[in-house]
Amino acid sequence: MKKLFLLPLLVYGSLNAQQTITGTSPVGFLATIAIASAASASTVPLTTGAGVTWNCSNLATSNPNLTLSLNSPTGKPFTGDYPSANYHLDVSLAGTVFANEFYIMNNDSLVKLGGHIAGSPYEIYNNPQLDMKFPFSFNDVTIDNYSKTSYNANGSVSSTQTGSVTLSYEGYGTLILPGGTYTNVAMLKRIRTNSIGPTTTSYSWIKYPSGDKLMDYETNGGIKVNYITALSTGIKRNEKADGFSVYPSVTTSKIFIKGPEEIGSVKVFNQSGQLIKTTAGENTIELNEVKGLYFLEICTKQGNTKSVHKVILN
């Protein structure tokens, strides 16, 4: 476990437990991500404080959506480079993975061990980099150091780097995105220094207490914004901005899907992120599985909409 240094808490007004981040997204979490256009990214407000409304409804994208998946590192490529990892993130586009990162989830933090993609330069953190701290409350600040080695695609060392991450909880309130409005949202600011430069400043909007990430904003080399277009938030019934509703039968292990477009395919993942079933053009899914939490990735027949939904069989 990393040793984290938590600065004194400075409190403005009264706080309550609901404004505290107590964890981060679980293994099995899936989300659909959009990359904002440069013009719309510049409209994101960076307002701090209590009870803020961040209106980002004007965000737009001309790029295909990405799929983010959190899994166990078991069986993933390059796990030998990160033997202590217990948390794996990949981001894919049309089935091609272009971000493949490894983490350690502790009881007080999520720290990054590095990332590796076949045929590309990669990195391994000798001293992991802080990504999330929990519990983390409004106005908390924590500072942590890291060190890493960067490698060329052929495995030769390209550089060694050290630096620090200062993570601060800057505000909480409501986030309005093109796909919907989210309450109980925290805004975190991250300042990252690096021995060979540059220093980068970024912001994340995160659901509390769950730690689900809704939007990222980075200023390195221009403003870059990624935001959620579909997030698993429902249990018995889950209605999304894309118009699809997903809900289970109360007496069987069937899951029903209703929506405005014809379904092309549905992938079903269990809580560990394992693909357990794929169907084509069906509105009713028969799982024949044990009770528990499942994630459905729905793609329309036209291929222009992909969304992720969560459902619980009980």
Buried (B, 14 or more C-beta within 10 A) or exposed (E): EBEBEBEEEEEEEEBEEEBBBEBBBBBBBBBBBBBBBEEBBEBBEBEBBBEBEBBBBEBEBEEEBBBBBBBBBEEBBBBEBBEEBBBBBBBBBEEEBEEBBBBBBBEBBBBBBBBBBEEEEBBBBEEBBBBBBBEBBBBBBBBBBBBBBBBEEEEEEEEEBBBBBBBBBBBBBBBBBBBBEBEBBBBBBBBBBBEEEEEBBBBBBBBBBBBBBBBBBBEEEEBBBBBBBBBBBBEEEBBBEBEBBBBBEEEEBBBEBEBEBEBBBBBBBBBEBBEEBEBEEEEEBEBEEEEEBBBBBBBBEEEEBBBBBBBEBE
